[in-house]
Amino acid sequence: MTLFHIFLVAVLQGITEFLPISSSGHLILLPGLTGMQDQGQAIDVAVHLGTLLAVVIYFWADVREALIGLPRLFRGRADTPGARLALLLIVATIPAVLFGLVLKLTGLNDMLRSITVIGWTMLLFGLLLYWADQRGGIEKRASDWGMGDAIKMGLWQAVALIPGTSRSGITITAARMLGYDRHDGAKIAMLMSIPVIIASGALLGIEVAATANAAAARDGAIAAVFAFAAALAALSLMMRLLRSVSFTPYVIYRVILGVVLLWIGYS
C-alpha cells in the first residue's frame, strides 16, 4: 500500500469510528467508489488499535476505574463503582459478540457489504437518530446507567454489525430513547465501544497473525498512528460540541449520503 492509501484509510476510520456516521460503511465504500484496493485485515486491525487507544485516553478516568474494579468483579462482587461499570460494559458487549459470530459463521457479513444495504442503513438509522434526539429526555446521567439499560443498549449495539448502521450512532440513539442527555448518552456509547473494539480487533488479529510480515507490520504501525490522531481529534470535538449542538448535522450528512448511495445502487 502507498503511504497516501494508508493515510486515507486510517484517517477515515479515525474520524468515523466515534461520529454517528458509520466507520465500517465508509471503509467498505472507499474501494467501491474510488477503485482503490481493499486495505486488508492487517490494516483493519491496526486502525482499530489506533481508535481504541484514542477512546481509552480520552475517557481514561472511567477506564481506570473499570480496570481497578475488574479483580473485584472476577471475585463475584460488583459492589464498587468500578466493578459495576466493568460488569455493565461486559453485559452490553455480549449481544454484539453473539450476533457477530452468527454473521461470521453464516456468511451473512459478506452479503451485507453492499452499497444498497449501506444506503438504506445510513438513511433509516439516521432518521431514527434524529427522532430519538428530538424526542429523547434529559433526565438521566451516566451515573444512572444500570443493568436494564446496559442490556437494551447492548442489543441495539449488535444491530450496528450491519454496515452503515454506525455503532456509535445506534447506541447514542438508544441512550437518547432511554432518557440520557446528549453528552452523557454519547459518553456511555463511547465507553461501550472499548470492549467491542477489543473483541473485533482480537478476532481479526488471530486471522492476520498467520500471514503477518515486516511490510504489513510497518504499514500497520503507520495506520495505527494516523487513526489514533484522527480519532482523538474527532472524539474531542464531538464531545465538546454536544454541550451546545444537537446530532442534526450528522443526520443531514447520513441522509444525503444514504440517498446518493441508493441512487447509485439502483441505477
C-alpha positions as CSV (number, residue, x, y, z in Angstrom):
1,M,0.0,0.0,0.0
2,T,1.1,3.5,-0.7
3,L,1.5,6.0,2.2
4,F,-1.4,8.1,0.8
5,H,-3.7,5.0,0.8
6,I,-2.7,4.1,4.4
7,F,-3.3,7.7,5.5
8,L,-6.7,7.9,3.8
9,V,-7.9,4.6,5.3
10,A,-6.6,5.5,8.8
11,V,-8.0,9.0,8.9
12,L,-11.3,7.9,7.5
13,Q,-11.5,5.2,10.2
14,G,-10.4,7.5,12.9
15,I,-12.8,10.2,12.1
16,T,-15.9,8.0,11.5
17,E,-15.3,5.5,14.3
18,F,-16.9,7.6,17.0
19,L,-19.0,10.0,15.0
20,P,-22.5,8.6,14.4
21,I,-21.9,8.1,10.6
22,S,-20.6,4.5,10.4
23,S,-16.9,3.7,10.1
24,S,-17.5,0.3,8.6
25,G,-19.8,1.7,5.9
26,H,-17.2,4.3,4.9
27,L,-14.4,1.8,4.7
28,I,-16.5,-0.6,2.6
29,L,-17.4,2.3,0.3
30,L,-13.8,3.6,-0.1
31,P,-12.6,0.8,-2.5
32,G,-16.0,0.5,-4.2
33,L,-16.3,4.2,-5.1
34,T,-12.6,5.1,-5.7
35,G,-11.3,1.9,-7.3
36,M,-8.6,1.5,-4.7
37,Q,-7.8,-1.9,-3.5
38,D,-9.3,-3.2,-0.2
39,Q,-6.9,-2.3,2.6
40,G,-7.0,-5.8,4.0
41,Q,-7.4,-7.2,7.5
42,A,-3.9,-6.2,8.8
43,I,-4.7,-2.5,8.3
44,D,-8.2,-3.1,9.8
45,V,-6.6,-4.4,13.0
46,A,-4.1,-1.5,13.1
47,V,-6.7,1.2,12.7
48,H,-8.9,-0.5,15.3
49,L,-6.0,-0.4,17.7
50,G,-5.4,3.3,17.0
51,T,-9.0,4.2,17.7
52,L,-9.1,2.0,20.8
53,L,-6.1,3.9,22.2
54,A,-7.8,7.2,21.5
55,V,-11.1,6.4,23.3
56,V,-9.1,4.9,26.3
57,I,-7.0,8.0,26.6
58,Y,-10.0,10.4,26.3
59,F,-12.0,8.5,28.9
60,W,-9.1,7.3,31.0
61,A,-10.6,8.2,34.4
62,D,-13.6,5.9,33.7
63,V,-11.5,3.2,32.1
64,R,-9.1,3.3,35.0
65,E,-12.0,2.9,37.4
66,A,-13.4,-0.1,35.5
67,L,-9.9,-1.7,35.3
68,I,-9.5,-1.3,39.1
69,G,-12.9,-2.9,39.6
70,L,-12.3,-5.9,37.4
71,P,-10.4,-8.0,40.0
72,R,-13.3,-7.4,42.4
73,L,-15.8,-8.4,39.7
74,F,-13.9,-11.6,39.0
75,R,-14.3,-12.5,42.6
76,G,-18.1,-12.2,42.2
77,R,-18.5,-8.8,43.8
78,A,-19.8,-5.7,41.9
79,D,-20.1,-3.5,45.0
80,T,-17.9,-0.7,43.8
81,P,-18.5,1.9,41.0
82,G,-15.6,0.4,39.1
83,A,-16.7,-3.2,39.4
84,R,-20.2,-2.2,38.5
85,L,-19.1,-0.3,35.4
86,A,-16.9,-3.2,34.3
87,L,-19.9,-5.5,34.7
88,L,-22.3,-3.3,32.7
89,L,-19.7,-2.9,29.9
90,I,-19.3,-6.7,29.7
91,V,-23.1,-7.3,29.7
92,A,-23.6,-4.6,27.0
93,T,-20.9,-6.3,24.8
94,I,-22.4,-9.9,24.8
95,P,-25.2,-9.3,22.2
96,A,-22.7,-7.8,19.7
97,V,-20.3,-10.7,20.1
98,L,-23.0,-13.3,19.7
99,F,-24.6,-11.6,16.7
100,G,-21.1,-11.2,15.2
101,L,-20.4,-14.9,15.5
102,V,-23.7,-15.6,13.8
103,L,-22.9,-13.3,10.9
104,K,-19.4,-14.8,10.6
105,L,-20.5,-18.4,10.6
106,T,-23.4,-18.0,8.2
107,G,-21.5,-15.8,5.8
108,L,-24.1,-13.0,6.1
109,N,-21.4,-10.5,7.0
110,D,-20.2,-10.6,3.4
111,M,-23.7,-10.5,1.9
112,L,-24.4,-7.3,3.8
113,R,-21.4,-5.4,2.4
114,S,-23.3,-3.7,-0.5
115,I,-23.9,-0.1,-1.5
116,T,-27.7,-0.6,-1.3
117,V,-27.5,-2.0,2.2
118,I,-25.3,0.8,3.4
119,G,-27.5,3.4,1.7
120,W,-30.7,2.1,3.5
121,T,-29.0,1.8,6.9
122,M,-27.4,5.3,6.5
123,L,-30.8,6.8,5.7
124,L,-33.1,4.9,8.1
125,F,-30.9,4.8,11.1
126,G,-30.0,8.5,10.5
127,L,-33.7,9.4,10.6
128,L,-34.1,7.2,13.8
129,L,-31.3,9.1,15.4
130,Y,-33.0,12.4,14.6
131,W,-36.3,11.3,16.0
132,A,-34.7,9.9,19.2
133,D,-32.6,13.1,19.6
134,Q,-35.5,15.4,19.3
135,R,-37.9,13.3,21.4
136,G,-35.5,11.9,24.0
137,G,-35.4,13.1,27.6
138,I,-32.6,14.6,29.5
139,E,-33.3,13.3,33.0
140,K,-30.7,10.6,33.1
141,R,-26.9,11.0,33.6
142,A,-24.1,8.5,33.1
143,S,-24.1,7.6,36.8
144,D,-27.7,6.3,36.3
145,W,-26.7,3.6,33.9
146,G,-27.9,0.3,35.2
147,M,-28.3,-3.3,34.1
148,G,-31.6,-2.8,32.3
149,D,-30.3,0.0,30.2
150,A,-27.0,-1.9,29.5
151,I,-28.9,-4.8,28.1
152,K,-31.1,-2.6,26.0
153,M,-28.2,-0.6,24.6
154,G,-26.2,-3.8,24.1
155,L,-29.0,-5.2,21.9
156,W,-29.1,-2.1,19.9
157,Q,-25.3,-2.1,19.6
158,A,-25.5,-5.6,18.0
159,V,-27.6,-4.1,15.1
160,A,-24.5,-1.9,14.3
161,L,-22.8,-5.0,12.8
162,I,-25.0,-4.3,9.7
163,P,-22.7,-2.0,7.6
164,G,-23.8,1.6,7.6
165,T,-25.8,1.5,10.8
166,S,-23.0,3.1,12.9
167,R,-22.1,1.6,16.3
168,S,-21.8,5.0,18.0
169,G,-24.9,6.2,16.2
170,I,-27.2,3.4,17.2
171,T,-26.0,3.3,20.8
172,I,-26.5,7.1,21.1
173,T,-29.9,6.6,19.6
174,A,-30.7,4.0,22.3
175,A,-29.3,6.3,25.0
176,R,-31.5,9.2,23.9
177,M,-34.6,6.9,23.8
178,L,-33.8,5.9,27.3
179,G,-33.7,9.5,28.6
180,Y,-29.9,10.2,28.7
181,D,-28.8,13.7,27.7
182,R,-26.7,14.1,24.6
183,H,-23.3,14.3,26.3
184,D,-23.8,11.5,28.9
185,G,-25.5,9.3,26.3
186,A,-22.5,9.7,24.0
187,K,-20.1,9.1,26.9
188,I,-21.8,5.7,27.6
189,A,-21.8,4.9,23.9
190,M,-18.1,5.6,23.7
191,L,-17.3,3.5,26.8
192,M,-19.3,0.7,25.3
193,S,-17.1,0.8,22.2
194,I,-14.0,-0.2,24.1
195,P,-14.8,-3.9,24.7
196,V,-16.4,-4.2,21.3
197,I,-13.2,-2.9,19.6
198,I,-11.1,-5.2,21.7
199,A,-13.2,-8.2,20.7
200,S,-13.3,-7.4,17.0
201,G,-9.6,-6.5,16.9
202,A,-8.7,-9.8,18.6
203,L,-10.8,-11.8,16.1
204,L,-9.2,-10.1,13.2
205,G,-5.8,-10.3,14.8
206,I,-6.0,-14.1,15.1
207,E,-6.7,-14.3,11.3
208,V,-4.0,-11.9,10.4
209,A,-1.3,-13.4,12.6
210,A,-0.6,-16.3,10.3
211,T,0.2,-14.1,7.4
212,A,2.0,-11.2,9.1
213,N,5.3,-9.9,7.7
214,A,7.6,-7.0,8.2
215,A,5.9,-4.8,5.5
216,A,2.5,-5.4,6.9
217,A,3.7,-4.6,10.4
218,R,5.3,-1.3,9.2
219,D,2.1,-0.3,7.3
220,G,0.0,-1.3,10.3
221,A,2.1,0.8,12.7
222,I,1.7,3.9,10.4
223,A,-2.0,3.3,10.1
224,A,-2.5,3.0,13.8
225,V,-0.7,6.3,14.5
226,F,-2.8,8.2,11.9
227,A,-6.0,6.5,13.1
228,F,-5.2,7.4,16.7
229,A,-4.7,11.1,15.9
230,A,-7.8,11.4,13.8
231,A,-10.0,9.5,16.3
232,L,-8.8,11.6,19.3
233,A,-9.4,14.8,17.4
234,A,-12.9,13.8,16.2
235,L,-13.9,12.4,19.6
236,S,-12.7,15.5,21.4
237,L,-14.5,17.8,19.0
238,M,-17.8,15.9,19.1
239,M,-17.9,15.7,22.9
240,R,-17.3,19.4,23.2
241,L,-19.9,20.3,20.6
242,L,-22.6,18.1,22.2
243,R,-22.9,20.6,25.1
244,S,-24.4,23.1,22.6
245,V,-25.1,21.3,19.3
246,S,-27.6,18.5,18.5
247,F,-27.0,15.4,16.3
248,T,-28.8,17.1,13.4
249,P,-25.6,17.9,11.3
250,Y,-24.7,14.2,11.4
251,V,-28.2,13.2,10.5
252,I,-28.2,15.6,7.5
253,Y,-24.9,14.0,6.3
254,R,-26.3,10.5,6.7
255,V,-29.5,11.3,4.8
256,I,-27.7,12.9,1.9
257,L,-25.1,10.1,1.7
258,G,-27.8,7.4,2.0
259,V,-29.9,8.9,-0.8
260,V,-26.8,9.2,-3.1
261,L,-25.8,5.6,-2.4
262,L,-29.3,4.3,-3.1
263,W,-29.4,6.3,-6.3
264,I,-26.0,4.7,-7.3
265,G,-27.1,1.2,-6.1
266,Y,-30.4,1.1,-8.0
267,S,-29.2,2.9,-11.2
